[in-house]
Amino acid sequence: MTYHPKSDFIATMIERGFLADCTDYQGLDDALISGVQTAYIGYDATAQSLHVGHLMNIMVLRWLQKTGHKPITLMGGGTTKVGDPSFRSDERPLLGPEQIDANIAGMQKVFAKYLSYDDSETGALMLNNAEWLDSLNYLDFLRDIGRHFSVNRMLSFESVKSRLDREQSLSFLEFNYMILQAYDFLELNRRYNCVLQMGGSDQWGNIVNGIDLTRRVLDHEIYGLTTPLLTTSDGRKMGKSQGGAVWLNEDMLSSFEFFQFWRNTTDADVGRFLKIFTELPVEECERLGALRGAEINSAKKILAYEVTALLHGEKAAKSAMDAAEGIFGTMAAREGENYLPSEFLAGLPTISLTLDEIGEGISIVQLFVKSGLAKSGKEAKRLIAENGAKLDDAPLTDAGLMIDANALSSPIKLSAGKKRHALVQLG
C-alpha cells in the first residue's frame, strides 16, 4: 500500500492490516478529514450470535468511532429473508420472522461491548433494514430502483459468476439480494447521510452496486472500503475451531473457551492478530509477534487476555487466564497431572443440573454431550475409548459410568484432551 493517508482512520486501517481495497482512497480520505463522517457495516441475522469471523469488521467500526466518526451497525432483518448468495455453493435456508428477530436480539448483545451508542455526534446507531425493505411496493421498486441495474453486469460479479461457472443453481430470490443491499446504502445515505459502506472483500460487488445506485438516484458521492478475508497462516478460515464456530455470545461459548481459542494461536499469526484484534500499540504488537521459541507463549497469553477483555471484560479475562494457568501452569498438585486448584474453577465453562435432571443417575456420556465437550454420545464414547477423556483429572475408561447426586455434592471436572474442560455441578 503506497498511499499516504491524511486521516487517522485510513492510517489506522493501513497500519494495522485492516485494508484490502477502497473505491476512492483520496476522496474518502479528504471526506474523513473534513469532519465527522458516517459509515456502516451490515450483518444478516443468520445465527443467534456473531462469531470470530465477524470480529475483524467489528474492530473496524470501533476504530472508526475512536478516530472521531459515526458507526452504524445495520441488522439485516429484511435481507436475511432473502439470503446473501455471495461465494456460497447452495441457497441459504430461509428463516421465518420470529427466528430472525431472535437472532438479531442475540447478535446485538455484542456490539455494545465495542461501540458507544449515545446521542453524541459520533454515537453509534443500531438500525434494521426491515424498516424500509418490509414496506417496499414491488412494482414501484422495479420501476424506480430495478431499472438502474444491468443483469449483464450483475452476472459478471465474481460472487455470482463462480456459482454459475460450477453450474450450481442461483435462485431469482438470491439474485435480488445484491439489489436490496445496494438499496440499503441508498437509504442510509438519504436518511443518515452515510457516506461509507465497509465489509469483507467478498462484499466488493455488493458495495460497488450501492455506490452506483446512490450516484444515479441521488447524485451523491459515497465510498466503499473492504477488509481482507482473514485466514490463519496454515490456510484455515478464521473463526473455526475443532468444535465449530467460535461464538462471541458467552451463553454460546464461555469466556474461558474464547480465551483458549486465542491462546492456541499459531506462532506465525500472533503479531498480525495482535494488530487486528487488540488496541495495543503497533510497535508493541510487532515486538511481541517477533518473539521466538518459548517466549512466543507470553505473547499468546497477552493476545488472549486483550481480546477476551474487550469482549467479556477484564474480570472475565483475568478469570480465564487464571484458570488456564491453573490447568497448564506449574501448579500441579500431583506430578504429571493437570490438577485444577479450586480457586480457578470459576473460569471454566460450567453446566448446572437439577435433581430432576439427574434422577437416579445420569451417564457420563450424557454429561460430555451436555457440557459441549462432545457433539454426540457416539463421539463421547469414542473419546473415552481412545483415552482422551478424564474425570477430575483421572483417566476415564468406563463409558457406562453413572453419576448420581451424591457425586455432584461438589463440582466435578470433565476433560476432553489436554485443552478442553468443563465443570458439572448441582444447580
NULUMFI-278579 format. One record per residue (C-alpha): residue in one letter; residue number from 1; z, y, x. Coordinates in Angstrom, 3 decimals, padded with zeros to 6 digits, m for minus. Layout:
N
residuo; num; zz; yy; xx
A; NUM; Z; Y; X
...
//
This chain:
427
residuo; num; zz; yy; xx
M; 1; 000.000; 000.000; 000.000
T; 2; m001.196; 003.176; 001.778
Y; 3; m000.458; 005.708; m000.967
H; 4; 002.374; 008.098; m000.025
P; 5; 004.251; 008.936; m003.253
K; 6; 005.988; 012.196; m004.080
S; 7; 008.123; 010.871; m006.945
D; 8; 011.345; 008.916; m006.400
F; 9; 010.297; 006.268; m008.923
I; 10; 006.969; 005.345; m007.317
A; 11; 008.586; 005.482; m003.867
T; 12; 011.254; 003.034; m005.045
M; 13; 008.669; 000.733; m006.620
I; 14; 006.721; 000.532; m003.365
E; 15; 009.696; 000.334; m001.011
R; 16; 011.476; m002.426; m002.918
G; 17; 008.395; m004.551; m003.659
F; 18; 008.005; m003.912; m007.392
L; 19; 004.468; m002.553; m007.433
A; 20; 001.373; m004.703; m007.955
D; 21; m001.100; m002.167; m009.363
C; 22; m001.378; 001.155; m011.151
T; 23; m004.187; 002.637; m013.227
D; 24; m003.875; 006.049; m011.527
Y; 25; m001.375; 006.446; m008.686
Q; 26; m001.983; 010.156; m008.183
G; 27; m001.979; 011.049; m011.879
L; 28; 001.207; 009.107; m012.613
D; 29; 002.935; 010.437; m009.503
D; 30; 002.103; 014.025; m010.463
A; 31; 003.382; 013.439; m014.005
L; 32; 006.656; 011.971; m012.704
I; 33; 007.420; 014.984; m010.518
S; 34; 006.559; 017.439; m013.316
G; 35; 009.538; 016.462; m015.483
V; 36; 011.193; 013.632; m017.429
Q; 37; 008.626; 011.021; m018.473
T; 38; 008.997; 008.181; m020.995
A; 39; 007.876; 004.632; m020.173
Y; 40; 008.177; 001.278; m021.900
I; 41; 008.074; m002.471; m021.429
G; 42; 007.563; m004.810; m024.385
Y; 43; 009.430; m008.073; m024.979
D; 44; 008.278; m010.603; m027.548
A; 45; 011.120; m012.428; m029.287
T; 46; 010.173; m015.992; m028.384
A; 47; 013.720; m017.168; m027.464
Q; 48; 017.330; m016.245; m028.163
S; 49; 017.828; m014.931; m024.637
L; 50; 015.852; m013.324; m021.883
H; 51; 015.663; m015.322; m018.647
V; 52; 015.495; m014.625; m014.926
G; 53; 011.715; m014.283; m015.181
H; 54; 012.325; m011.050; m017.148
L; 55; 014.842; m009.649; m014.686
M; 56; 012.361; m008.005; m012.337
N; 57; 010.977; m005.767; m015.075
I; 58; 014.462; m005.023; m016.424
M; 59; 015.295; m003.738; m012.935
V; 60; 012.119; m001.610; m013.062
L; 61; 013.428; 000.046; m016.258
R; 62; 016.815; 000.537; m014.601
W; 63; 015.247; 002.258; m011.578
L; 64; 013.105; 004.381; m013.901
Q; 65; 016.265; 005.694; m015.561
K; 66; 018.140; 006.069; m012.265
T; 67; 015.299; 008.229; m010.905
G; 68; 015.504; 010.609; m013.865
H; 69; 013.181; 009.260; m016.551
K; 70; 013.474; 007.755; m020.038
P; 71; 013.004; 003.990; m020.617
I; 72; 012.030; 002.305; m023.873
T; 73; 012.755; m001.370; m024.479
L; 74; 010.267; m002.404; m027.154
M; 75; 011.174; m005.530; m029.073
G; 76; 008.176; m007.396; m030.430
G; 77; 009.335; m008.021; m033.962
G; 78; 005.730; m007.600; m035.085
T; 79; 003.697; m009.018; m032.186
T; 80; 005.866; m012.148; m031.979
K; 81; 004.392; m013.144; m035.336
V; 82; 001.035; m013.449; m033.561
G; 83; 001.972; m014.627; m030.055
D; 84; 000.613; m013.485; m026.701
P; 85; m002.151; m015.883; m025.565
S; 86; m002.236; m014.484; m022.006
F; 87; m002.711; m017.307; m019.480
R; 88; m001.483; m019.962; m021.924
S; 89; m003.271; m023.254; m022.414
D; 90; m002.348; m023.519; m026.091
E; 91; m001.202; m021.451; m029.041
R; 92; 002.457; m020.434; m029.240
P; 93; 004.468; m021.945; m032.111
L; 94; 004.655; m019.425; m034.961
L; 95; 008.175; m018.183; m035.699
G; 96; 009.495; m017.016; m039.058
P; 97; 011.084; m013.574; m039.638
E; 98; 014.659; m014.911; m039.605
Q; 99; 014.199; m016.676; m036.256
I; 100; 012.507; m013.606; m034.766
D; 101; 015.400; m011.383; m035.901
A; 102; 017.937; m013.842; m034.463
N; 103; 016.066; m013.937; m031.168
I; 104; 015.951; m010.134; m030.979
A; 105; 019.702; m009.944; m031.612
G; 106; 020.291; m012.361; m028.730
M; 107; 017.921; m010.598; m026.343
Q; 108; 019.341; m007.138; m026.991
K; 109; 022.706; m008.144; m025.521
V; 110; 021.281; m007.989; m022.001
F; 111; 019.680; m004.560; m021.933
A; 112; 022.923; m002.599; m022.364
K; 113; 024.139; m004.153; m019.083
Y; 114; 021.315; m002.432; m017.190
L; 115; 020.418; 000.694; m019.182
S; 116; 022.326; 003.586; m020.734
Y; 117; 021.457; 004.007; m024.418
D; 118; 022.614; 007.507; m025.348
D; 119; 021.366; 010.838; m026.683
S; 120; 020.713; 012.387; m023.281
E; 121; 017.274; 013.397; m022.081
T; 122; 016.983; 010.155; m020.082
G; 123; 018.898; 007.955; m022.557
A; 124; 017.132; 004.658; m023.222
L; 125; 015.625; 003.809; m026.608
M; 126; 015.645; 000.379; m028.246
L; 127; 012.668; 000.068; m030.615
N; 128; 010.972; m002.670; m032.616
N; 129; 007.197; m002.668; m033.128
A; 130; 007.666; m004.219; m036.585
E; 131; 008.470; m000.626; m037.585
W; 132; 004.753; 000.242; m037.528
L; 133; 002.997; m003.139; m037.395
D; 134; 004.550; m004.668; m040.519
S; 135; 003.240; m001.878; m042.753
L; 136; m000.348; m001.795; m041.464
N; 137; m003.131; m001.904; m044.027
Y; 138; m005.652; m004.406; m042.708
L; 139; m008.822; m002.634; m043.827
D; 140; m007.608; 000.760; m042.609
F; 141; m006.588; m000.797; m039.302
L; 142; m010.016; m002.393; m038.833
R; 143; m011.762; 000.875; m039.595
D; 144; m009.529; 003.225; m037.626
I; 145; m008.474; 001.037; m034.664
G; 146; m010.678; m002.071; m034.538
R; 147; m013.863; m000.070; m034.113
H; 148; m012.706; 001.087; m030.670
F; 149; m012.654; m002.465; m029.253
S; 150; m015.627; m004.281; m027.764
V; 151; m015.486; m008.058; m028.233
N; 152; m017.696; m008.435; m025.150
R; 153; m015.133; m006.565; m023.065
M; 154; m012.183; m008.423; m024.582
L; 155; m013.831; m011.731; m023.686
S; 156; m014.122; m010.588; m020.057
F; 157; m010.368; m010.246; m019.513
E; 158; m009.087; m012.978; m017.240
S; 159; m006.254; m013.975; m019.576
V; 160; m008.824; m014.824; m022.293
K; 161; m011.679; m015.922; m020.041
S; 162; m009.570; m018.563; m018.272
R; 163; m008.686; m020.126; m021.643
L; 164; m012.303; m020.228; m022.809
D; 165; m013.580; m021.489; m019.443
R; 166; m011.321; m024.520; m019.868
E; 167; m012.821; m024.989; m023.346
Q; 168; m009.383; m024.584; m024.926
S; 169; m009.206; m023.121; m028.397
L; 170; m008.301; m019.450; m028.829
S; 171; m007.480; m018.662; m032.448
F; 172; m008.563; m015.453; m034.168
L; 173; m004.851; m014.760; m034.705
E; 174; m004.203; m014.807; m030.946
F; 175; m007.337; m012.792; m030.243
N; 176; m005.825; m009.987; m032.304
Y; 177; m002.757; m009.825; m030.052
M; 178; m004.304; m007.529; m027.460
I; 179; m005.363; m005.084; m030.184
L; 180; m001.815; m004.979; m031.575
Q; 181; m000.297; m004.435; m028.131
A; 182; m002.785; m001.649; m027.450
Y; 183; m001.792; m000.109; m030.775
D; 184; 001.875; m000.227; m029.684
F; 185; 001.077; 002.075; m026.753
L; 186; m000.825; 004.445; m029.058
E; 187; 002.112; 004.615; m031.495
L; 188; 004.702; 005.083; m028.744
N; 189; 002.653; 007.908; m027.270
R; 190; 002.217; 009.515; m030.666
R; 191; 005.858; 009.139; m031.770
Y; 192; 007.794; 009.439; m028.490
N; 193; 005.342; 010.981; m026.012
C; 194; 005.488; 007.753; m023.987
V; 195; 003.028; 008.060; m021.081
L; 196; 003.523; 004.798; m019.175
Q; 197; 003.423; 001.106; m020.035
M; 198; 004.747; m001.339; m017.463
G; 199; 004.716; m005.121; m017.294
G; 200; 003.822; m008.158; m015.222
S; 201; 000.385; m008.312; m013.646
D; 202; m000.686; m010.813; m016.316
Q; 203; m000.458; m007.901; m018.786
W; 204; m003.027; m005.739; m016.960
G; 205; m005.789; m006.265; m019.539
N; 206; m003.474; m005.527; m022.472
I; 207; m002.171; m002.375; m020.763
V; 208; m005.685; m001.085; m019.998
N; 209; m006.660; m001.664; m023.632
G; 210; m003.766; 000.522; m024.775
I; 211; m004.708; 003.297; m022.367
D; 212; m008.341; 003.268; m023.513
L; 213; m007.359; 003.249; m027.198
T; 214; m004.937; 006.160; m026.814
R; 215; m007.510; 008.220; m024.935
R; 216; m010.119; 007.561; m027.617
V; 217; m007.868; 008.268; m030.614
L; 218; m005.524; 010.972; m029.287
D; 219; m007.340; 012.154; m026.153
H; 220; m004.067; 011.847; m024.202
E; 221; m003.778; 010.918; m020.520
I; 222; m001.483; 007.911; m020.101
Y; 223; m000.887; 005.302; m017.393
G; 224; m000.213; 001.660; m016.633
L; 225; 001.798; 000.033; m013.865
T; 226; 002.256; m003.661; m013.167
T; 227; 004.681; m005.741; m011.135
P; 228; 003.661; m008.850; m009.184
L; 229; 004.108; m012.256; m010.757
L; 230; 007.093; m013.467; m008.814
T; 231; 007.130; m016.888; m007.192
T; 232; 009.526; m018.365; m004.682
S; 233; 008.413; m018.927; m001.088
D; 234; 007.619; m022.564; m001.896
G; 235; 005.286; m021.537; m004.732
R; 236; 007.522; m022.233; m007.744
K; 237; 007.583; m019.839; m010.680
M; 238; 010.634; m017.605; m010.517
G; 239; 013.287; m018.270; m013.138
K; 240; 013.102; m022.045; m013.349
S; 241; 015.743; m024.476; m012.141
Q; 242; 016.123; m028.219; m012.394
G; 243; 017.984; m027.666; m015.664
G; 244; 015.263; m025.458; m017.181
A; 245; 015.158; m021.703; m017.734
V; 246; 017.856; m019.563; m016.109
W; 247; 019.059; m017.624; m019.159
L; 248; 020.659; m014.181; m018.985
N; 249; 022.968; m014.562; m022.002
E; 250; 026.305; m016.049; m020.954
D; 251; 026.546; m018.177; m024.098
M; 252; 023.412; m019.989; m022.886
L; 253; 024.203; m020.051; m019.150
S; 254; 027.639; m019.395; m017.664
S; 255; 028.192; m016.714; m015.043
F; 256; 029.144; m019.493; m012.597
E; 257; 025.839; m021.317; m013.069
F; 258; 023.985; m017.985; m012.844
F; 259; 025.805; m017.232; m009.584
Q; 260; 024.941; m020.677; m008.231
F; 261; 021.247; m020.198; m009.031
W; 262; 021.151; m017.181; m006.710
R; 263; 023.470; m018.783; m004.146
N; 264; 020.882; m021.566; m003.799
T; 265; 018.024; m019.154; m002.993
T; 266; 015.654; m020.399; m000.290
D; 267; 016.289; m018.711; 003.081
A; 268; 012.832; m017.103; 003.174
D; 269; 013.376; m015.366; m000.205
V; 270; 016.764; m013.740; 000.424
G; 271; 015.591; m010.379; 001.798
R; 272; 012.885; m009.966; m000.849
F; 273; 015.234; m010.874; m003.703
L; 274; 017.929; m008.508; m002.439
K; 275; 015.432; m005.631; m002.652
I; 276; 014.250; m006.570; m006.137
F; 277; 017.372; m007.796; m007.901
T; 278; 020.159; m005.685; m006.343
E; 279; 020.724; m001.993; m005.663
L; 280; 021.804; m002.426; m002.040
P; 281; 020.031; m000.013; 000.346
V; 282; 016.674; m001.308; 001.535
E; 283; 017.818; m001.256; 005.170
E; 284; 020.779; m003.484; 004.315
C; 285; 018.526; m005.862; 002.345
E; 286; 016.249; m006.173; 005.362
R; 287; 019.169; m006.731; 007.734
L; 288; 020.636; m009.468; 005.546
G; 289; 017.239; m011.058; 004.983
A; 290; 016.679; m011.264; 008.743
L; 291; 019.803; m013.380; 009.345
R; 292; 019.145; m016.914; 010.504
G; 293; 020.912; m020.258; 010.669
A; 294; 024.368; m020.491; 009.109
E; 295; 024.584; m016.670; 008.875
I; 296; 021.975; m016.550; 006.088
N; 297; 024.584; m018.168; 003.810
S; 298; 026.636; m014.962; 003.865
A; 299; 023.519; m013.066; 002.730
K; 300; 023.019; m015.555; m000.108
K; 301; 026.608; m015.021; m001.270
I; 302; 026.053; m011.257; m001.278
L; 303; 022.819; m011.714; m003.248
A; 304; 024.521; m013.981; m005.798
Y; 305; 027.510; m011.654; m006.148
E; 306; 025.466; m008.468; m006.570
V; 307; 023.051; m009.933; m009.127
T; 308; 025.857; m011.570; m011.115
A; 309; 027.927; m008.359; m011.068
L; 310; 025.021; m006.348; m012.518
L; 311; 024.586; m008.771; m015.418
H; 312; 028.080; m010.127; m016.117
G; 313; 030.354; m007.556; m014.440
E; 314; 032.299; m007.560; m011.192
K; 315; 035.208; m009.589; m012.605
A; 316; 032.898; m012.456; m013.623
A; 317; 031.043; m012.264; m010.296
K; 318; 034.329; m012.464; m008.378
S; 319; 035.492; m015.374; m010.503
A; 320; 032.193; m017.215; m009.938
M; 321; 032.350; m016.576; m006.195
D; 322; 035.951; m017.794; m006.015
A; 323; 035.072; m020.924; m007.970
A; 324; 032.123; m021.584; m005.664
E; 325; 034.341; m021.109; m002.617
G; 326; 036.870; m023.486; m004.117
I; 327; 034.207; m026.136; m004.547
F; 328; 032.187; m025.689; m001.390
G; 329; 034.571; m023.926; 000.988
T; 330; 037.297; m025.200; 003.263
M; 331; 039.969; m025.580; 000.584
A; 332; 039.544; m029.317; 000.140
A; 333; 042.904; m030.864; m000.670
R; 334; 041.600; m034.329; 000.072
E; 335; 039.496; m034.918; 003.150
G; 336; 035.847; m035.500; 002.367
E; 337; 036.139; m034.434; m001.278
N; 338; 035.138; m031.250; m003.110
Y; 339; 038.516; m030.630; m004.711
L; 340; 038.723; m027.607; m007.027
P; 341; 042.130; m025.828; m006.939
S; 342; 043.455; m024.855; m010.361
E; 343; 043.245; m021.109; m009.691
F; 344; 039.437; m021.403; m009.534
L; 345; 038.940; m023.350; m012.770
A; 346; 038.269; m020.214; m014.841
G; 347; 034.996; m019.623; m013.043
L; 348; 033.385; m022.882; m014.201
P; 349; 031.388; m023.336; m017.411
T; 350; 033.789; m024.751; m019.996
I; 351; 033.422; m026.608; m023.275
S; 352; 036.298; m026.889; m025.745
L; 353; 036.636; m029.843; m028.097
T; 354; 038.735; m030.095; m031.241
L; 355; 040.876; m033.131; m032.067
D; 356; 038.440; m033.930; m034.878
E; 357; 035.533; m033.989; m032.419
I; 358; 037.437; m036.327; m030.097
G; 359; 038.725; m038.605; m032.855
E; 360; 039.891; m041.887; m031.359
G; 361; 037.855; m041.151; m028.238
I; 362; 034.598; m039.641; m027.022
S; 363; 032.336; m041.307; m024.467
I; 364; 031.937; m039.849; m021.000
V; 365; 028.181; m039.955; m021.581
Q; 366; 028.551; m037.638; m024.585
L; 367; 030.678; m035.268; m022.524
F; 368; 027.991; m034.967; m019.857
V; 369; 025.461; m034.111; m022.565
K; 370; 027.757; m031.661; m024.386
S; 371; 028.586; m029.884; m021.116
G; 372; 024.898; m029.412; m020.292
L; 373; 025.103; m031.489; m017.115
A; 374; 022.648; m033.972; m018.645
K; 375; 019.922; m033.376; m021.208
S; 376; 020.336; m036.740; m022.914
G; 377; 022.515; m039.806; m022.981
K; 378; 019.843; m041.683; m021.065
E; 379; 019.886; m039.066; m018.311
A; 380; 023.697; m039.164; m018.169
K; 381; 023.722; m042.957; m017.839
R; 382; 021.139; m042.772; m015.065
L; 383; 023.221; m040.133; m013.264
I; 384; 026.263; m042.414; m013.417
A; 385; 024.284; m045.491; m012.341
E; 386; 022.886; m043.626; m009.328
N; 387; 026.374; m042.497; m008.223
G; 388; 025.593; m038.848; m008.955
A; 389; 028.466; m038.287; m011.394
K; 390; 032.126; m037.522; m010.761
L; 391; 035.198; m037.172; m012.944
D; 392; 037.877; m034.917; m011.438
D; 393; 036.086; m035.290; m008.087
A; 394; 036.328; m039.088; m008.155
P; 395; 033.115; m041.160; m008.318
L; 396; 032.308; m042.165; m011.892
T; 397; 030.864; m045.652; m012.224
D; 398; 031.628; m046.694; m015.809
A; 399; 029.132; m045.272; m018.328
G; 400; 031.188; m046.850; m021.125
L; 401; 034.354; m044.892; m020.327
M; 402; 036.016; m043.328; m023.377
I; 403; 038.059; m040.122; m023.129
D; 404; 040.896; m039.604; m025.651
A; 405; 043.023; m036.561; m026.494
N; 406; 045.740; m037.586; m024.031
A; 407; 043.219; m037.474; m021.169
L; 408; 042.471; m033.876; m022.152
S; 409; 046.079; m032.704; m022.093
S; 410; 044.830; m030.690; m019.129
P; 411; 041.187; m029.773; m018.441
I; 412; 039.022; m032.407; m016.793
K; 413; 036.201; m031.568; m014.397
L; 414; 032.770; m033.202; m014.612
S; 415; 030.289; m033.006; m011.725
A; 416; 026.591; m033.817; m011.547
G; 417; 025.634; m033.964; m007.903
K; 418; 027.277; m031.573; m005.469
K; 419; 026.407; m028.263; m007.103
R; 420; 026.713; m028.592; m010.888
H; 421; 030.139; m028.689; m012.528
A; 422; 031.785; m028.140; m015.890
L; 423; 035.231; m028.282; m017.435
V; 424; 036.158; m030.049; m020.663
Q; 425; 039.338; m029.073; m022.496
L; 426; 041.036; m029.228; m025.858
G; 427; 040.166; m026.128; m027.871
//
